[in-house]
Amino acid sequence: MNGMAGRGEGRAPRCDAGDDTDLRDACLVDPADETDDDELAHAIVTEAGAAAPSGTPRIAPAIDPGSASARAAPAAEGARRFHWVVPAAFAGQRLDKALCDAMVGLSRARWQSLIADGHVRTDNGAVPASSVRLAGGEGFSIVVPAPRPATPLPQPLTLDIRFEDGDLIVLNKPAGLVVHPAPGSPDRTLVNGVLAHCSGQLSGIGGVGRPGIVHRLDKDTSGLMVVAKSEPAHRGLAAQFATRTIDRLYEAIVWGRPMPAAGEIRGAIGRDPRDRKRMAVVARGGKPAATAYETRRGFGTAAALVACRLETGRTHQVRVHMASIGHPLVGDRLYGAGGARRARRLGSQAGDQRLVAALAGFGRQALHARVLGFRHPVTGHDLRFEAEPPDDFNDLLAHLVEARP
């Protein structure tokens, strides 16, 4: 189990790295949207464009005021201005792809947007097409505008920050906090809090001064998240999610005691055909999903603490998969029908009405993202973080230990 790369749980908006839309368009969640973390990661990586061809020199950045092939003009209102002479190695390439390969930090889709908006011009002032093929030696004047402000307003929130540098921030999200603005939660979200915390530090993702959301946690799931502050970090983290090299471990308290104690659940996840508000393991039309689980501690046959690592990142994956084998999460109102009845039966067996109250009153799914590990997308350093579950989770565990059901 330890060798399986972990993935994200929960829902995500489509926040393509190359989109030139604002956060309102990129990060609001449509209730019918079925985008999951795998799709989000692949979308960001796809928008980033292909790597430079083998043998092509890649200067970081090739379009640089100090390089022999570039002359910098004074920037106006935060914009960056460059003059770029196309190296011979880029002859035959499309303009948008050559710019993406030469200028580290901007996606191909972002370059297409800049070209379409007239921010890339030939030396005679003409606006080229993104698809124009380069001969090598021609010159282009380039203006990269300063990042536009994000639509969501910065709102100071208390954030539990575990790591931060110029490219990314790792936070321990509390249960009850929505990650990004969505219908019903227009503000006071994690994104609003990060915007306030990182004021003036966001270098622009897709041309917008916004945090880069590369994975999500459900509102009522607690635990570790990483958020990009720069476009290179956004693309680099998305690539790691897409290749499933992010290590993420969740802890959950489930009803019953899984048998066998450890295993792997494989089952495609899609919309429940009987209830479109739910996800389910489906025979047709779903997306492949795999979850490895391991029982950490059993409480008789009534409940268990399990650790889960995800091979894929589907919507509500831990919750759906554990429910599919008859062990829904304690407190899960969506996938754990009959929780109050289970609590009363367990309390009766244990002779402990406090346990009944603790189980029946647990107001969220008992799920916590405990471990997050990844390679820093800019420095290349391996990073690993661990966050203990919050008090409500630990208090429930203490009740179960004390009752010894």
N, C-alpha and C positions, 0 to 999 in steps of 0.2 A: 504493500500500500504506500510506503514512504517514497517509492520511486515514481509514483504517478504524479504528473504535474497537475496542480489545482487550478480551477477556473472560477469565474464569478457566478454569483447567484443574484437574481433579481432582474429588473427591467431596465432598459436603457433607451434613451432617445437616439435617433440618428444624428450624430454630431460629427459628420465627415470632416476630416482635417482640412480638406481642400475647399469646403463650402465657403462661399463669400456671403453667407447669410448671417443674420445676427442670432443671438442665443435664443430669442423668442421662437424663431423658426427652427433652429437646430435642436433645441432641448426641451420643447414642450412635448409631452407624451399624449398621443391620441389613444383613447381607451381601446380602440380596435387595432392599434399597432402591435405587431408581433415581433418587432425587432428584439433580438437578444444580444448578449455580450459577444457571441461568436460573429454574428452579422455585423455588429458595430465595429469590431476589430478589423474584419476583412474589408469593410467599407472604407475605413481610414487608410489601410494599407494600399488598397486599390487606387484611391484618390491620390496617394503620395507619388504614384508613378513608378515605372521600372527603374532599376539601377542602371548606371552607366555601363555600356558594353565592355566586354573583356578587353583589356589593353588600353582603355580610354583613361587618360590621366584625370584624376578628380582632385581639384584644388579646393581647400576648405577655408573660405569660399573662393572660387575662381574669380567671381566678380567682387573685387575687393579694392578699396581706394588705394591700398599700398602696393598692389600687384603691378607688374610691368604692362599688363594688357588693359588696365583700367585707370581712369582719371576721375576723381571725385569732385563733384560740384557742391557748394554749400547746401545743406539741407534746409528746407523751409517748413516751418511748423511741424517739425518732427519727422518729415519725410526723408528718406535716404535717396540720393541721386548718384548714378554711376554712368560711366561710359565704358562699354564693353566691346573689345575687339575679339571676334570669334576665333578661337584657336583652330589650327588645321585639323586637329583630332576630331572636331565636331562636324566636319564637312559631311554632308549627306543626311544629317539628322534634322528632324523637325525642330523648329525654333522653341516650342514649349518644352520639349523633352531635353534639349540642350541646356536651356536655362535651369531646369530642374536638376540636371546632373551637375551643372557648374556652381549653382548657388545653394549651398547647404542651408537647410532651414525652411525653405518654402516648397510646398507641394506643387505637382504638375498642374492640378486643377487651379491652384492659386495663381500660377503664372498665366494660365489661360484666361482667367478673370482679369488680371492686370493688362494683358495684351488687348483683350476686348474693350477695356475701358480707356485705351490709348496711353497707357503708362509705359509702353515700350515702343520706341520709334526708331526708324532707320536714320542714318546721318543726314539724309535730305528731308527729314521730317515726316515721312510717310508712316502710316500705321500698318504694320504687316499682319498677316494672318498667323494664327498659332501653328498652322500646318505647313508654312513655308519651309522649304528645304534650304539649308545653309550651304554656302560654298566654302566658307573659311576665309577669314581676313576682313569681312565686312564689319561695320561698327553699328552699335545700337546705343541710344540714350535711354536710360531706364530710371524710372521714379517708383520707389516702393513707399506708398503712403504710410503714415503712422497708423497704428491700430485704431480702429473706431471703437468708441465706448460700447460695452455690452448693454443690451436692452435691460436685463434685470438690474435693479438698483443695488448698490452695495449696502448691506445691512449688517452692522456689527453683531456677531454671535460669539458665544463662548465655544471655542474650538479646542479639542484635545489633539494637539499636534505632536506627532512622534518623530518627525523628521522634516526638514525643509532646506532647500537650497534654491539657486536661481532657476532651476528647471522643473522642479516638482515638489509636491507636498504630500506627506503621508499623514492621514488623520484617523482617529478612532471615533467613528460615527456613533452617536447614541441612538437607541431605539426611539422612534417617534419623530425623527428628523427626516424630511423628504430630501432627496439628493438634489433635484433640479425643479424649477417651476413647472407646474402641470395644472390641468384643470382641477380646481378644488384646493390647490396649494400654490397660489400665484407668487408668494414671497415667503420670507423667513425660511428659506431652504439652505442646504449646504452651499450651493452655488452663490447665493446672496452673501453668505458669511465669508466664503473664500474671496469674493470680489472685494469685500471691505478689508479683509486681512491683507490681501496682496495688492492693495491700491498702489498703482505706479510700478508694479513689478511684473505685470503680465506683458510678455513681449509680442503677443498677438498670435492667435490661432485662426487660420483662414482669414487673416486681415482684421480680426475682431479681438479687442482686449478682453478675453474671457478665459476662464479655466477650461482645460481640456478634459472632458469626461470620457474615460476609456473603459469604464465598467461601472456597475451599479450595485447598490444594496437596496432591498425593499425598505419602505418607510419603517417598518417595525422589526427589522433585522439590525442588530448592532455589530460593530466591529470595524476592521481596518479597510481603508480605501486609499488608493493613490490617485492624485489629480495632477495633470500636467500644467505647467506654467508657461512653457514655450512650445513652439511648433515642433522642433526636433524631438523633444521629449514626448509630445503627443503621438507622433508617428512611431517613435521607437517603442513606446509602451504598447501601442496598438499592435505592432508587429509581434511582440512577445505573446500577447493574448492570442493572436491569430495562429501562431505556431505552438501554442499551449505549453510555453516554458515558464509561465508565471506559477509560483507555488502558493496555493491558497488552501488553507485548512479551516473547516467550519466545525463547531461543536453544536450539538442539538440534543435536547431532551425529548425522547419519543415515548409514545404509549406502547406498552408491551416490551418484550425482550427479543430482539431479532435472532432468528435461528436460520442459518449458522450465525455465529457471533461476528463474523467478518465476511465480506463478499463484495461483489460488484453487481450493480443494477444497470441493465441495459434495456432501454425502451424509448422509442421515439416520442417526443413531446410535441403536442399541438393543442389547439383550442378544443375544449371539451364540447363535443357535438350537442350535448344536452344543456350546457350552460356556458355561454360565450364569455362570461366573466372569469371562468376558471380555465386552467390548463389541465391536461390529462395525458397519460400514456395512451397513444392511439395506434391503431393498426395501419391506418393510411393517412397520408398528408402531413405527418409530423416530421420533426427534425431529429436526426440521430442524437442520442444523449447517453452518457455513461457516468455513473457515480460509484466511487469506491467508499465503503463504510467499514467501520471497525468499532465494536462495542468497548467503551472505556470502563464502564461500570454498570452493573445491573442492579435493579431494586426488586428482587424477587422476579416474578413474571409480569409485574405491573408496569414498569417503566425502565428506561435505560438512558445513560449518557453515551452518545455515539459521536465519533469523529467522521467527517465526510470530506473527501477530496473529489473535485469534479474534473473529469477529462474534457467535458464540454461546458459551455456556459449558456444554458437555456433558461427561459423565463421560469422562475419559481422551481428550479430543478431539484434542489434538495427536498423541498416540501412535497413536490409531486412524486418523486421517486420513492421517498420513504413511505408515503401514503399508499403507493401502489403495491407495496409488499406487506401492507397491513399494520404499519407502524407510523401513523401520522404524528406530527410534532405536537407536543403539549401546547395548548393555547392557540393553535391554528384554527381560526374561525372559518377559513375558506376550505381547507382540506381535512380538517379534523372533526367532522361531525360526530356528535355523541360524547364530546369531551366532558361535559358536566356529569353525564351518567357514569362515565369511567371514573371520574373523581370521587363520586359518592360511593361507588362500589369499592374502590381502593381504600377510601377512608374508613369504610365499614369493616373491611378486612383487617386494617391496621388498628382499628379502634381509636382513631385520631381525627377529630373533627377539624383541628387546625390544618392538617394535611389536606382535607377536603376543601377548606377555604383557600389554601394556598394554590392548589391545582385549579380549582374552578375560577379563582379570581385572577389567574395569570393572564394579563390583558393583551398578550401578543404571542406570535409564534416564538417558541424557545429556541432561537437560532442566533449564533454569534460567529462572526468571521474572526477567528483567533490568530491565524498566522498569514502573513503576506511576505513573499520573497520574490525578488526579481533582480535583473541586472540593470544598473543605472543606464538609461539609454544614451547618456552623453559621456559620462566618465568611464563607463564599462565596469565599475565596481559592483560586486555582488552585495546585495542588501537583503536583510531578513528582519522582520519585525514580529513581535508577539504581544497581544493585548489580552489580559485576563477578562473573563466575562463580567458584565456589570452586576450591580448588587442584586437586582431582581432575579437574575439567572442563578447566582450563587445562593441566594436565600431559598429558592425553590429546591436546589440540590441539597441544602442543609436540612430542609423538612423531610425530604425523601430518605436521607441518611438516618435521621433521628427516628423516623417511623419504622424503618426496616421492614417494609411490606413483604 
